[in-house]
Amino acid sequence: MLGIAIAPGHVARRLRRAVGLPDAEGLLIREVMEHSPAAHASLAQGDLIVAAASRPVRATDGLFDALQAAHGGALELNVLRGADERTIQVTFGESGQPEEQA
């Protein structure tokens, strides 16, 4: 479990245009659940996931495929935060939950 609620690509494009950001394909993060792997990786509401495991993400299926391929280990996401692109590493514990930090 990643721990996010997402909006589909067409909604993301419309919202980005409404605030003057450039068009981009991806999935918009609408909510990040507390104490989730996404929260521990610093994903934020409003981030646009554009790639997962170096593959473009245009629909939820692409994100789900990348999550399954991660096998509960780690997943690299490319996100747009505003106009800035960044790479975020999400780490999962054995059960898909975040690993305890020492």
C-alpha positions as CSV (number, residue, x, y, z in Angstrom):
1,M,0.0,0.0,0.0
2,L,1.4,3.4,-1.0
3,G,-1.1,5.4,1.0
4,I,-2.4,8.0,-1.4
5,A,-5.6,9.0,-3.1
6,I,-5.2,10.0,-6.7
7,A,-7.1,11.9,-9.4
8,P,-7.0,10.7,-13.0
9,G,-4.9,12.3,-15.7
10,H,-7.7,14.4,-17.3
11,V,-8.5,16.0,-13.9
12,A,-4.8,16.6,-13.2
13,R,-4.4,18.4,-16.6
14,R,-7.4,20.6,-16.0
15,L,-6.3,21.6,-12.4
16,R,-2.7,22.3,-13.6
17,R,-4.0,24.6,-16.3
18,A,-6.3,26.4,-13.9
19,V,-3.3,27.4,-11.7
20,G,-1.1,28.3,-14.7
21,L,1.2,25.2,-14.6
22,P,2.3,23.5,-17.8
23,D,0.4,20.5,-19.1
24,A,1.8,17.2,-18.1
25,E,0.6,13.6,-18.2
26,G,0.4,11.8,-14.8
27,L,-1.7,11.1,-11.7
28,L,-2.4,13.9,-9.2
29,I,-2.1,13.1,-5.6
30,R,-5.2,14.3,-3.8
31,E,-4.4,13.0,-0.4
32,V,-1.5,11.4,1.5
33,M,-2.4,9.2,4.4
34,E,-0.6,9.7,7.7
35,H,2.1,7.2,8.6
36,S,2.0,5.7,5.1
37,P,5.0,4.9,2.9
38,A,4.0,7.9,0.8
39,A,4.0,10.2,3.9
40,H,7.4,8.9,5.0
41,A,8.8,9.5,1.5
42,S,7.5,13.1,1.7
43,L,5.0,12.8,-1.2
44,A,2.5,15.7,-0.9
45,Q,-1.0,16.6,-1.9
46,G,-0.7,18.2,-5.3
47,D,2.3,16.2,-6.5
48,L,1.8,14.8,-10.0
49,I,3.3,11.3,-10.4
50,V,4.7,11.3,-14.0
51,A,6.8,8.1,-13.8
52,A,7.2,5.0,-11.6
53,A,10.2,2.7,-11.8
54,S,11.4,4.8,-14.8
55,R,8.2,4.2,-16.8
56,P,5.8,6.9,-17.6
57,V,2.5,6.8,-15.6
58,R,-0.6,8.0,-17.5
59,A,-3.2,5.8,-15.8
60,T,-3.7,4.0,-12.5
61,D,-2.8,0.7,-14.1
62,G,0.8,1.9,-14.7
63,L,1.2,2.8,-11.0
64,F,-0.3,-0.4,-9.8
65,D,2.0,-2.4,-12.1
66,A,5.0,-0.6,-10.7
67,L,3.8,-1.2,-7.1
68,Q,3.4,-4.9,-7.8
69,A,6.9,-5.1,-9.4
70,A,8.4,-3.4,-6.3
71,H,7.5,-6.6,-4.3
72,G,7.3,-4.6,-1.0
73,G,10.8,-3.3,-1.3
74,A,11.2,0.2,-2.7
75,L,9.8,2.2,-5.6
76,E,11.2,5.2,-7.3
77,L,8.7,7.8,-8.4
78,N,9.2,10.9,-10.6
79,V,6.9,13.6,-9.5
80,L,6.2,17.2,-10.5
81,R,5.8,19.5,-7.5
82,G,4.5,22.7,-9.2
83,A,6.9,23.0,-12.2
84,D,9.9,21.3,-10.5
85,E,10.5,17.6,-11.2
86,R,12.0,15.5,-8.4
87,T,12.7,11.8,-7.8
88,I,11.3,10.3,-4.6
89,Q,12.2,6.9,-3.3
90,V,9.3,5.1,-1.4
91,T,10.4,2.3,0.9
92,F,8.1,-0.4,2.1
93,G,8.5,-2.9,5.0
94,E,7.9,-6.6,4.5
95,S,4.1,-6.1,4.9
96,G,4.1,-3.1,2.6
97,Q,4.2,-0.8,5.6
98,P,7.0,1.7,6.1
99,E,10.1,0.3,7.8
100,E,10.8,1.6,11.3
101,Q,13.4,4.3,11.5
102,A,16.2,4.0,14.1
